[in-house]
Amino acid sequence: MTDQNHNSELPPKTCSIEKLVTVPQDVEKVINGQKTATRRNGRYADVGEIMELENHQFVVEKVYVQTLGEITDKDANKEGYPNLEAYKNSILSKHPGMPWAKDMEVWVHEFGPVK
């Protein structure tokens, strides 16, 4: 895992923060505090950037690269799932035909409510 918490060390964003969490069930999990991280195949936010979901604000606290093989049950919990297997099944159901390649890198965005 490459932990990059300083925006100057990060490559340019590939998408905007508005598209970081869009699935209604995920939005609800974030608002309820059940989801504190999202993995994407690109970088959607900078550390310190604010995400707004249904009039609730969340600040991006960490942005780093992780391989699918490095994801743990604890990581799956941050995604709002009870374990890695449930998270993996959810991802694969949303992306038919996608293999779970353990060496595939994803961008992790961790966030919390603005205080």
N, CA and C atoms as a LAMMPS dump frame, in Angstrom:
ITEM: TIMESTEP
0
ITEM: NUMBER OF ATOMS
345
ITEM: BOX BOUNDS ff ff ff
-5.0000000000000000e+02 5.0000000000000000e+02
-5.0000000000000000e+02 5.0000000000000000e+02
-5.0000000000000000e+02 5.0000000000000000e+02
ITEM: ATOMS id mol type element x y z
1 1 1 N 0.851 -1.183 0
2 1 2 C 0 0 0
3 1 3 C 0.885 1.23 0
4 2 1 N 0.606 2.164 -0.858
5 2 2 C 1.32 3.418 -0.91
6 2 3 C 0.438 4.48 -0.289
7 3 1 N 0.836 4.973 0.873
8 3 2 C 0.035 5.977 1.579
9 3 3 C 0.512 7.359 1.158
10 4 1 N -0.345 8.089 0.469
11 4 2 C 0.008 9.421 -0.002
12 4 3 C -0.997 10.417 0.551
13 5 1 N -0.6 11.112 1.615
14 5 2 C -1.51 12.043 2.268
15 5 3 C -1.249 13.493 1.889
16 6 1 N -0.225 13.743 1.093
17 6 2 C 0.07 15.108 0.682
18 6 3 C -0.277 15.242 -0.79
19 7 1 N -1.141 16.209 -1.102
20 7 2 C -1.617 16.357 -2.473
21 7 3 C -0.484 16.583 -3.465
22 8 1 N 0.631 17.193 -3.035
23 8 2 C 1.736 17.452 -3.954
24 8 3 C 2.378 16.158 -4.448
25 9 1 N 2.192 15.057 -3.722
26 9 2 C 2.758 13.773 -4.109
27 9 3 C 1.813 12.965 -4.989
28 10 1 N 0.606 13.427 -5.153
29 10 2 C -0.414 12.673 -5.882
30 10 3 C -0.45 13.069 -7.352
31 11 1 N -0.757 12.113 -8.236
32 11 2 C -0.943 12.462 -9.644
33 11 3 C -2.246 13.246 -9.807
34 12 1 N -2.46 13.838 -10.963
35 12 2 C -3.706 14.592 -11.183
36 12 3 C -4.94 13.717 -10.985
37 13 1 N -6.024 14.351 -10.555
38 13 2 C -7.294 13.632 -10.398
39 13 3 C -7.793 13.184 -11.771
40 14 1 N -8.483 12.04 -11.787
41 14 2 C -9.046 11.523 -13.029
42 14 3 C -10.546 11.78 -13.116
43 15 1 N -11.137 12.242 -12.021
44 15 2 C -12.57 12.509 -11.964
45 15 3 C -12.804 13.518 -10.851
46 16 1 N -14.038 13.972 -10.694
47 16 2 C -14.337 14.966 -9.657
48 16 3 C -14.948 14.306 -8.422
49 17 1 N -14.817 14.983 -7.309
50 17 2 C -15.305 14.469 -6.031
51 17 3 C -16.817 14.228 -6.06
52 18 1 N -17.536 14.953 -6.887
53 18 2 C -18.988 14.772 -6.97
54 18 3 C -19.37 13.366 -7.421
55 19 1 N -18.455 12.671 -8.065
56 19 2 C -18.731 11.314 -8.558
57 19 3 C -18.127 10.234 -7.672
58 20 1 N -17.574 10.632 -6.514
59 20 2 C -16.919 9.666 -5.63
60 20 3 C -17.914 8.675 -5.042
61 21 1 N -19.032 9.162 -4.511
62 21 2 C -20.072 8.298 -3.935
63 21 3 C -21.397 8.716 -4.563
64 22 1 N -21.96 7.836 -5.404
65 22 2 C -23.186 8.195 -6.122
66 22 3 C -24.312 7.173 -5.974
67 23 1 N -23.98 5.94 -5.646
68 23 2 C -25.006 4.899 -5.508
69 23 3 C -25.856 5.226 -4.275
70 24 1 N -27.181 5.311 -4.421
71 24 2 C -28.03 5.71 -3.291
72 24 3 C -27.792 4.927 -1.996
73 25 1 N -27.597 3.618 -2.097
74 25 2 C -27.35 2.818 -0.889
75 25 3 C -26.023 3.22 -0.232
76 26 1 N -25.022 3.555 -1.041
77 26 2 C -23.734 3.99 -0.509
78 26 3 C -23.846 5.375 0.127
79 27 1 N -24.604 6.267 -0.505
80 27 2 C -24.815 7.6 0.065
81 27 3 C -25.432 7.461 1.451
82 28 1 N -26.426 6.613 1.573
83 28 2 C -27.083 6.385 2.864
84 28 3 C -26.09 5.832 3.888
85 29 1 N -25.244 4.894 3.473
86 29 2 C -24.238 4.325 4.379
87 29 3 C -23.257 5.4 4.861
88 30 1 N -22.857 6.301 3.971
89 30 2 C -21.942 7.377 4.352
90 30 3 C -22.615 8.285 5.378
91 31 1 N -23.827 8.711 5.086
92 31 2 C -24.551 9.62 5.985
93 31 3 C -24.761 8.979 7.352
94 32 1 N -25.007 7.663 7.377
95 32 2 C -25.238 6.952 8.643
96 32 3 C -23.94 6.546 9.351
97 33 1 N -22.793 6.846 8.748
98 33 2 C -21.508 6.521 9.363
99 33 3 C -21.066 5.082 9.171
100 34 1 N -21.75 4.338 8.307
101 34 2 C -21.399 2.939 8.066
102 34 3 C -20.331 2.787 6.99
103 35 1 N -20.113 3.835 6.205
104 35 2 C -19.141 3.796 5.103
105 35 3 C -18.217 4.998 5.253
106 36 1 N -16.922 4.722 5.406
107 36 2 C -15.949 5.802 5.589
108 36 3 C -14.821 5.739 4.557
109 37 1 N -14.992 4.898 3.539
110 37 2 C -13.997 4.789 2.472
111 37 3 C -14.655 4.335 1.18
112 38 1 N -14.034 4.728 0.073
113 38 2 C -14.47 4.292 -1.249
114 38 3 C -13.243 4.02 -2.091
115 39 1 N -13.267 2.908 -2.799
116 39 2 C -12.194 2.55 -3.719
117 39 3 C -12.665 2.776 -5.151
118 40 1 N -11.803 3.387 -5.945
119 40 2 C -12.097 3.677 -7.349
120 40 3 C -10.872 3.337 -8.183
121 41 1 N -11.086 3.178 -9.493
122 41 2 C -9.953 2.878 -10.362
123 41 3 C -9.207 4.139 -10.776
124 42 1 N -9.622 5.273 -10.267
125 42 2 C -8.95 6.549 -10.5
126 42 3 C -8.997 7.386 -9.234
127 43 1 N -8.307 8.517 -9.277
128 43 2 C -8.281 9.404 -8.117
129 43 3 C -9.338 10.487 -8.306
130 44 1 N -10.282 10.565 -7.344
131 44 2 C -11.422 11.461 -7.455
132 44 3 C -11.347 12.668 -6.53
133 45 1 N -10.409 12.679 -5.581
134 45 2 C -10.401 13.759 -4.595
135 45 3 C -9.007 13.999 -4.047
136 46 1 N -8.811 15.185 -3.526
137 46 2 C -7.599 15.557 -2.807
138 46 3 C -7.861 15.462 -1.312
139 47 1 N -6.813 15.227 -0.543
140 47 2 C -6.92 15.281 0.915
141 47 3 C -7.368 16.691 1.295
142 48 1 N -8.363 16.776 2.166
143 48 2 C -8.899 18.066 2.597
144 48 3 C -10.096 18.542 1.787
145 49 1 N -10.364 17.908 0.666
146 49 2 C -11.498 18.295 -0.172
147 49 3 C -12.801 17.874 0.504
148 50 1 N -13.844 18.657 0.296
149 50 2 C -15.145 18.408 0.921
150 50 3 C -16.095 17.757 -0.082
151 51 1 N -16.743 16.672 0.372
152 51 2 C -17.768 15.988 -0.41
153 51 3 C -19.107 16.293 0.257
154 52 1 N -20.086 16.683 -0.537
155 52 2 C -21.413 16.961 0.009
156 52 3 C -22.405 15.923 -0.497
157 53 1 N -23.104 15.299 0.45
158 53 2 C -24.123 14.296 0.136
159 53 3 C -25.393 14.645 0.892
160 54 1 N -26.443 14.978 0.16
161 54 2 C -27.741 15.299 0.765
162 54 3 C -27.598 16.268 1.947
163 55 1 N -26.914 17.379 1.699
164 55 2 C -26.706 18.456 2.681
165 55 3 C -25.844 18.063 3.87
166 56 1 N -25.094 16.966 3.775
167 56 2 C -24.125 16.558 4.792
168 56 3 C -22.744 16.698 4.161
169 57 1 N -21.789 17.192 4.94
170 57 2 C -20.445 17.388 4.415
171 57 3 C -19.465 16.397 5.041
172 58 1 N -18.556 15.904 4.183
173 58 2 C -17.541 14.944 4.593
174 58 3 C -16.2 15.404 4.023
175 59 1 N -15.168 15.319 4.834
176 59 2 C -13.837 15.747 4.399
177 59 3 C -12.998 14.516 4.062
178 60 1 N -12.27 14.597 2.96
179 60 2 C -11.377 13.517 2.555
180 60 3 C -10.137 13.598 3.445
181 61 1 N -9.867 12.501 4.154
182 61 2 C -8.775 12.47 5.124
183 61 3 C -7.523 11.774 4.605
184 62 1 N -7.701 10.788 3.732
185 62 2 C -6.571 10.045 3.163
186 62 3 C -6.894 9.66 1.735
187 63 1 N -5.869 9.652 0.908
188 63 2 C -5.973 9.168 -0.475
189 63 3 C -4.703 8.366 -0.74
190 64 1 N -4.865 7.094 -1.116
191 64 2 C -3.697 6.252 -1.348
192 64 3 C -4.047 5.091 -2.275
193 65 1 N -3.013 4.43 -2.778
194 65 2 C -3.16 3.295 -3.682
195 65 3 C -3.084 2 -2.876
196 66 1 N -3.908 1.035 -3.285
197 66 2 C -3.921 -0.28 -2.651
198 66 3 C -4.238 -1.302 -3.744
199 67 1 N -3.691 -2.509 -3.628
200 67 2 C -4.067 -3.554 -4.576
201 67 3 C -5.284 -4.298 -4.03
202 68 1 N -6.035 -4.92 -4.932
203 68 2 C -7.188 -5.707 -4.485
204 68 3 C -6.747 -6.809 -3.529
205 69 1 N -5.561 -7.366 -3.731
206 69 2 C -5.052 -8.418 -2.862
207 69 3 C -4.719 -7.945 -1.46
208 70 1 N -4.558 -6.642 -1.266
209 70 2 C -4.247 -6.085 0.051
210 70 3 C -5.495 -5.765 0.876
211 71 1 N -6.662 -5.781 0.258
212 71 2 C -7.887 -5.415 0.967
213 71 3 C -8.207 -6.466 2.033
214 72 1 N -8.514 -5.989 3.237
215 72 2 C -8.804 -6.852 4.381
216 72 3 C -10.269 -6.733 4.789
217 73 1 N -10.684 -7.558 5.738
218 73 2 C -12.031 -7.425 6.292
219 73 3 C -12.23 -6.036 6.89
220 74 1 N -11.198 -5.499 7.543
221 74 2 C -11.29 -4.158 8.134
222 74 3 C -11.54 -3.106 7.05
223 75 1 N -10.855 -3.251 5.916
224 75 2 C -11.082 -2.341 4.791
225 75 3 C -12.515 -2.467 4.278
226 76 1 N -12.994 -3.707 4.176
227 76 2 C -14.371 -3.94 3.719
228 76 3 C -15.37 -3.308 4.685
229 77 1 N -15.074 -3.339 5.981
230 77 2 C -15.932 -2.684 6.976
231 77 3 C -16.014 -1.187 6.703
232 78 1 N -14.877 -0.568 6.365
233 78 2 C -14.867 0.864 6.046
234 78 3 C -15.699 1.163 4.798
235 79 1 N -15.84 0.167 3.934
236 79 2 C -16.661 0.306 2.731
237 79 3 C -18.144 0.063 3.024
238 80 1 N -18.443 -0.349 4.266
239 80 2 C -19.831 -0.581 4.65
240 80 3 C -20.288 -2.02 4.512
241 81 1 N -19.341 -2.956 4.444
242 81 2 C -19.664 -4.378 4.297
243 81 3 C -19.16 -5.16 5.506
244 82 1 N -19.801 -6.292 5.83
245 82 2 C -19.409 -7.057 7.017
246 82 3 C -18.059 -7.758 6.891
247 83 1 N -17.642 -8.044 5.633
248 83 2 C -16.364 -8.738 5.431
249 83 3 C -15.923 -8.578 3.977
250 84 1 N -14.708 -9.034 3.708
251 84 2 C -14.131 -8.902 2.373
252 84 3 C -14.948 -9.634 1.32
253 85 1 N -15.425 -10.827 1.647
254 85 2 C -16.191 -11.609 0.665
255 85 3 C -17.455 -10.869 0.227
256 86 1 N -18.157 -10.24 1.169
257 86 2 C -19.364 -9.476 0.834
258 86 3 C -19.018 -8.266 -0.038
259 87 1 N -17.932 -7.597 0.292
260 87 2 C -17.487 -6.448 -0.511
261 87 3 C -17.123 -6.896 -1.929
262 88 1 N -16.327 -7.953 -2.014
263 88 2 C -15.89 -8.48 -3.303
264 88 3 C -17.097 -8.861 -4.158
265 89 1 N -18.067 -9.563 -3.579
266 89 2 C -19.267 -9.972 -4.319
267 89 3 C -20.047 -8.762 -4.82
268 90 1 N -20.127 -7.716 -4.011
269 90 2 C -20.835 -6.503 -4.414
270 90 3 C -20.136 -5.836 -5.601
271 91 1 N -18.834 -5.695 -5.512
272 91 2 C -18.067 -5.062 -6.598
273 91 3 C -18.201 -5.857 -7.892
274 92 1 N -18.038 -7.166 -7.802
275 92 2 C -18.109 -7.994 -9.009
276 92 3 C -19.516 -8.006 -9.611
277 93 1 N -20.555 -7.853 -8.778
278 93 2 C -21.923 -7.801 -9.314
279 93 3 C -22.184 -6.483 -10.043
280 94 1 N -21.472 -5.417 -9.662
281 94 2 C -21.638 -4.111 -10.311
282 94 3 C -20.808 -4.003 -11.588
283 95 1 N -19.804 -4.88 -11.725
284 95 2 C -18.91 -4.848 -12.882
285 95 3 C -18.825 -6.243 -13.504
286 96 1 N -19.894 -6.672 -14.197
287 96 2 C -19.916 -8.019 -14.783
288 96 3 C -18.708 -8.277 -15.678
289 97 1 N -18.122 -9.447 -15.505
290 97 2 C -16.977 -9.836 -16.312
291 97 3 C -15.642 -9.355 -15.768
292 98 1 N -15.659 -8.493 -14.76
293 98 2 C -14.41 -8.006 -14.183
294 98 3 C -13.798 -9.087 -13.299
295 99 1 N -12.538 -9.41 -13.521
296 99 2 C -11.893 -10.367 -12.619
297 99 3 C -11.438 -9.666 -11.346
298 100 1 N -11.33 -10.398 -10.259
299 100 2 C -10.775 -9.861 -9.016
300 100 3 C -9.273 -10.159 -9.07
301 101 1 N -8.545 -9.287 -9.759
302 101 2 C -7.109 -9.471 -9.946
303 101 3 C -6.378 -8.896 -8.739
304 102 1 N -5.728 -9.762 -7.984
305 102 2 C -5.109 -9.346 -6.724
306 102 3 C -4.057 -8.26 -6.888
307 103 1 N -3.455 -8.153 -8.069
308 103 2 C -2.436 -7.133 -8.275
309 103 3 C -2.996 -5.838 -8.875
310 104 1 N -4.308 -5.792 -9.133
311 104 2 C -4.936 -4.576 -9.666
312 104 3 C -4.916 -3.482 -8.603
313 105 1 N -4.458 -2.304 -8.997
314 105 2 C -4.404 -1.181 -8.065
315 105 3 C -5.666 -0.344 -8.139
316 106 1 N -6.103 0.111 -6.976
317 106 2 C -7.25 1.009 -6.868
318 106 3 C -6.861 2.18 -5.972
319 107 1 N -7.561 3.275 -6.137
320 107 2 C -7.355 4.447 -5.283
321 107 3 C -8.35 4.387 -4.129
322 108 1 N -7.825 4.482 -2.924
323 108 2 C -8.658 4.495 -1.724
324 108 3 C -8.839 5.94 -1.292
325 109 1 N -10.089 6.318 -1.037
326 109 2 C -10.432 7.64 -0.53
327 109 3 C -11.114 7.426 0.821
328 110 1 N -10.481 7.85 1.913
329 110 2 C -11.081 7.733 3.241
330 110 3 C -11.589 9.105 3.659
331 111 1 N -12.751 9.139 4.295
332 111 2 C -13.389 10.416 4.641
333 111 3 C -14.147 10.295 5.953
334 112 1 N -14.478 11.446 6.503
335 112 2 C -15.26 11.514 7.721
336 112 3 C -16.092 12.774 7.726
337 113 1 N -17.061 12.861 8.637
338 113 2 C -17.921 14.059 8.671
339 113 3 C -17.129 15.3 9.023
340 114 1 N -17.527 16.415 8.424
341 114 2 C -16.931 17.709 8.762
342 114 3 C -17.431 18.075 10.154
343 115 1 N -16.501 18.456 11.001
344 115 2 C -16.87 18.788 12.392
345 115 3 C -16.851 20.268 12.612
